Amino acid sequence: MSYKIIFSDIDGTLLTSEHTVLSSTVRAIKQLIAQNIIFVPVSARMPKAIAPVIAPMEAAVPLISYNGALILDENQKVLYSQYIEFTYTQDIIKKIKTSWPDAVINFYSDDEWYVENLHNDLVQQEIRITGVKPRQKKFSELLARKTAAHKLLCMGSAVDCKQMEQQLSEQYPALMIIRSSDNLLEIVDASVSKAQAVQYFMADRKIAGKAAIAFGDNYNDMEMLKVVGTGIAMQNAPQPVKNNAKIVTDSNNEDGIYKALKKLQLIDFC
């Protein structure tokens, strides 16, 4: 099979558990790019938080951020952008502050990340993971300026996040509201998904699905693995994700990406 494009999730897939990219992965991706195979990172992260991950590849690549709400080409030109409806953003922020006052709201707009308390422990943890520092701003000021959000990220206890997911999903069917972990709740427009973004990008580049590979490790990667010709799940993925992949490779800590590309004969180094 002649592959033309490779999509990869970042956290848990491209990155190890220590939030680093294995040297084998870097070398493999460089070799793909040298063969004119397009490499596209796909993530819930903002563009600034994707940049340090792909820096070792030493190449300008397109990227899909906010789980598909924002797609940029190799020159950082916007190809696709979908904000949350402004009235929903207003309502949800008010609802969370009232009903779950201990939850921490993160407001993402274009390539900016806003928080109300820069010194919060959960915010500091996210800074350490992503390498990006948010701007401290009262959300009332952002809303007064009609700032649109690509994504809202809520951090909190497992109990709060589960309750938020259940209650907000019922109240706002026009939004995709899902936990990406026990303590993180992601909110984007309901039209947004990694799978939709991958299909949009392939259509833009006139690339057939059968000529595409996608790597992923979590539930929000599952549909993405199904819309490409070769969906590859990491060994660290939950079983339902593996069940929807054509190939299961080794884990993100065990050269999983390199080994899969080697098996597909797309790279030639040991």
C-alpha positions as CSV (number, residue, x, y, z in Angstrom):
1,M,0.0,0.0,0.0
2,S,1.3,3.5,-0.9
3,Y,0.6,5.6,2.1
4,K,0.5,9.4,1.8
5,I,-0.3,10.7,5.2
6,I,0.0,9.7,8.9
7,F,-2.1,11.1,11.8
8,S,-1.0,10.6,15.4
9,D,-2.5,11.4,18.7
10,I,0.0,13.0,21.1
11,D,-0.5,12.2,24.8
12,G,-0.3,8.4,25.4
13,T,0.7,7.8,21.8
14,L,3.4,10.1,20.4
15,L,4.6,10.9,23.9
16,T,5.8,8.5,26.6
17,S,4.4,8.4,30.1
18,E,7.2,10.8,30.9
19,H,5.9,13.3,28.3
20,T,8.9,12.8,26.0
21,V,9.2,11.6,22.4
22,L,11.3,8.5,21.9
23,S,14.4,8.9,19.7
24,S,13.1,6.0,17.5
25,T,9.8,7.9,17.0
26,V,11.6,11.1,16.0
27,R,13.9,9.3,13.5
28,A,10.9,7.4,12.0
29,I,8.9,10.5,11.5
30,K,11.8,12.4,10.0
31,Q,12.2,9.5,7.5
32,L,8.5,9.6,6.6
33,I,8.7,13.4,6.0
34,A,11.8,12.9,3.8
35,Q,9.7,10.5,1.7
36,N,7.0,13.3,1.3
37,I,4.6,11.4,3.6
38,I,2.6,14.1,5.5
39,F,2.7,13.8,9.3
40,V,-0.1,15.4,11.2
41,P,-0.3,15.5,15.0
42,V,-3.9,15.3,16.3
43,S,-4.6,16.4,19.9
44,A,-6.8,18.1,22.4
45,R,-3.9,20.4,23.1
46,M,-3.6,24.0,21.8
47,P,-1.2,24.7,19.0
48,K,1.4,26.2,21.3
49,A,1.4,23.0,23.4
50,I,1.8,20.9,20.3
51,A,4.8,22.9,19.1
52,P,7.4,21.6,21.6
53,V,6.3,18.0,20.9
54,I,7.0,18.2,17.2
55,A,10.1,20.5,17.4
56,P,12.5,17.4,17.3
57,M,11.1,16.5,13.9
58,E,12.7,19.7,12.5
59,A,10.0,20.2,10.0
60,A,6.9,22.4,9.5
61,V,3.9,20.1,9.7
62,P,0.1,20.7,9.7
63,L,-1.7,20.1,13.0
64,I,-5.1,19.3,14.4
65,S,-5.7,20.9,17.8
66,Y,-8.6,21.1,20.3
67,N,-9.7,17.6,19.2
68,G,-10.5,19.0,15.8
69,A,-11.9,22.4,16.5
70,L,-8.8,24.1,14.9
71,I,-6.8,22.9,12.0
72,L,-3.7,24.6,10.8
73,D,-1.6,24.0,7.7
74,E,2.2,23.8,7.5
75,N,2.5,27.6,7.6
76,Q,0.1,27.9,10.6
77,K,-2.7,29.2,8.3
78,V,-6.1,28.3,9.6
79,L,-7.8,25.7,7.5
80,Y,-10.8,25.0,9.7
81,S,-12.1,26.7,12.9
82,Q,-15.1,25.9,15.0
83,Y,-15.9,27.9,18.2
84,I,-18.4,27.0,20.9
85,E,-21.6,29.1,20.5
86,F,-20.9,32.2,22.6
87,T,-24.1,32.0,24.6
88,Y,-23.2,28.4,25.6
89,T,-19.8,29.5,26.8
90,Q,-21.4,32.2,29.0
91,D,-24.0,29.8,30.4
92,I,-21.5,26.9,31.1
93,I,-19.0,29.1,32.9
94,K,-21.7,30.5,35.1
95,K,-23.2,27.0,35.8
96,I,-19.8,25.5,36.7
97,K,-18.9,28.4,39.0
98,T,-22.2,28.1,40.8
99,S,-22.6,24.3,41.0
100,W,-19.0,23.1,41.2
101,P,-17.1,26.0,42.7
102,D,-13.9,23.9,43.3
103,A,-13.6,23.1,39.6
104,V,-11.0,25.0,37.6
105,I,-12.0,26.3,34.2
106,N,-9.5,26.8,31.4
107,F,-10.6,29.0,28.4
108,Y,-8.9,28.3,25.0
109,S,-9.4,30.8,22.2
110,D,-7.3,30.4,19.0
111,D,-3.8,29.9,20.3
112,E,-4.3,31.5,23.7
113,W,-5.0,29.8,27.1
114,Y,-6.7,31.8,29.8
115,V,-7.2,31.0,33.5
116,E,-8.4,33.1,36.4
117,N,-5.8,31.9,38.9
118,L,-2.4,31.3,37.5
119,H,-1.1,29.9,40.8
120,N,-3.7,27.1,41.1
121,D,-2.0,23.7,41.6
122,L,-3.9,22.1,38.8
123,V,-3.0,24.9,36.4
124,Q,0.6,24.7,37.4
125,Q,0.5,20.9,36.7
126,E,-0.8,21.6,33.2
127,I,1.9,24.1,32.7
128,R,4.5,21.5,33.5
129,I,3.0,19.0,31.2
130,T,2.5,21.3,28.2
131,G,5.3,23.8,28.6
132,V,2.9,26.6,27.9
133,K,2.0,29.4,30.4
134,P,-1.5,30.7,30.3
135,R,-2.7,34.3,30.6
136,Q,-4.4,35.3,33.8
137,K,-7.6,37.0,33.0
138,K,-11.1,37.3,34.6
139,F,-13.5,35.4,32.4
140,S,-16.0,38.2,32.8
141,E,-13.6,40.4,30.9
142,L,-13.2,37.9,28.1
143,L,-17.0,37.5,27.8
144,A,-17.5,41.2,27.9
145,R,-15.2,41.4,24.8
146,K,-17.2,38.5,23.2
147,T,-14.1,36.3,23.1
148,A,-15.0,33.0,21.5
149,A,-13.8,29.7,22.9
150,H,-12.5,26.8,20.8
151,K,-12.5,24.7,24.0
152,L,-13.3,24.8,27.7
153,L,-11.3,22.5,29.9
154,C,-12.5,21.8,33.4
155,M,-10.2,20.3,36.1
156,G,-11.6,18.9,39.3
157,S,-12.3,15.9,41.4
158,A,-13.4,12.7,39.8
159,V,-16.8,13.1,41.4
160,D,-17.2,16.7,40.1
161,C,-16.1,15.9,36.6
162,K,-18.5,12.9,36.4
163,Q,-21.4,15.1,37.6
164,M,-20.4,17.9,35.2
165,E,-20.3,15.5,32.3
166,Q,-23.7,14.0,33.0
167,Q,-25.6,17.2,33.8
168,L,-24.0,19.5,31.2
169,S,-24.4,16.8,28.4
170,E,-28.1,16.6,29.1
171,Q,-28.5,20.4,29.2
172,Y,-26.3,21.2,26.1
173,P,-26.8,18.6,23.4
174,A,-25.2,21.0,20.9
175,L,-21.9,20.5,22.6
176,M,-19.5,17.6,22.9
177,I,-18.9,17.2,26.7
178,I,-16.6,14.3,27.6
179,R,-14.1,13.4,30.3
180,S,-10.6,12.8,28.8
181,S,-9.5,11.5,32.2
182,D,-11.2,11.1,35.7
183,N,-10.2,14.7,36.5
184,L,-10.5,16.5,33.2
185,L,-13.6,17.5,31.3
186,E,-13.3,18.7,27.7
187,I,-16.0,20.9,26.1
188,V,-16.2,21.7,22.3
189,D,-18.8,22.1,19.7
190,A,-20.7,18.8,19.0
191,S,-19.6,18.9,15.3
192,V,-16.0,18.6,16.4
193,S,-14.1,15.3,16.6
194,K,-10.7,14.0,15.7
195,A,-12.4,11.7,13.0
196,Q,-14.2,14.7,11.4
197,A,-11.0,16.7,11.4
198,V,-9.0,13.9,9.8
199,Q,-11.6,13.5,7.1
200,Y,-11.7,17.3,6.5
201,F,-7.9,17.4,6.1
202,M,-7.8,14.4,3.8
203,A,-10.5,16.0,1.6
204,D,-8.6,19.2,1.6
205,R,-5.5,17.4,0.3
206,K,-7.4,15.1,-1.9
207,I,-6.1,12.0,-0.1
208,A,-8.2,8.8,0.0
209,G,-8.8,7.2,3.4
210,K,-7.1,4.0,2.3
211,A,-3.8,6.0,1.9
212,A,-3.9,7.1,5.5
213,I,-2.6,5.7,8.8
214,A,-3.7,6.9,12.3
215,F,-2.2,6.1,15.7
216,G,-4.2,6.5,18.9
217,D,-4.6,5.3,22.5
218,N,-7.8,6.5,23.9
219,Y,-11.6,6.6,23.3
220,N,-11.6,9.9,21.5
221,D,-9.2,8.3,19.0
222,M,-11.4,5.4,18.2
223,E,-13.5,6.9,15.4
224,M,-10.3,8.4,13.9
225,L,-8.8,4.9,13.7
226,K,-11.8,3.8,11.8
227,V,-11.9,6.5,9.1
228,V,-8.4,5.8,7.8
229,G,-7.2,2.8,5.9
230,T,-4.9,1.6,8.7
231,G,-5.9,2.4,12.2
232,I,-3.2,1.5,14.8
233,A,-3.9,1.3,18.5
234,M,-1.2,1.4,21.1
235,Q,-0.8,-1.5,23.5
236,N,-1.6,0.9,26.4
237,A,-5.1,1.7,24.8
238,P,-8.3,0.4,26.4
239,Q,-9.6,-2.9,24.9
240,P,-12.5,-1.2,23.0
241,V,-10.0,1.0,21.2
242,K,-7.9,-2.0,20.3
243,N,-10.9,-3.8,19.0
244,N,-11.6,-0.9,16.5
245,A,-8.0,-0.9,15.2
246,K,-6.6,-2.9,12.3
247,I,-3.2,-3.2,14.1
248,V,-2.2,-3.1,17.7
249,T,1.4,-2.1,18.3
250,D,3.5,-1.9,21.4
251,S,2.9,0.8,24.0
252,N,3.9,4.4,23.8
253,N,6.8,3.6,26.2
254,E,8.1,0.6,24.0
255,D,8.7,2.1,20.5
256,G,5.1,1.4,19.4
257,I,5.1,3.9,16.6
258,Y,8.5,2.9,15.3
259,K,7.6,-0.8,15.4
260,A,4.3,-0.4,13.5
261,L,5.9,1.7,10.8
262,K,8.7,-0.8,10.5
263,K,6.2,-3.6,10.2
264,L,4.4,-1.7,7.4
265,Q,7.8,-1.3,5.7
266,L,7.6,2.5,5.7
267,I,11.0,2.9,7.4
268,D,14.2,1.1,6.9
269,F,16.4,1.6,10.0
270,C,16.9,-0.8,13.0
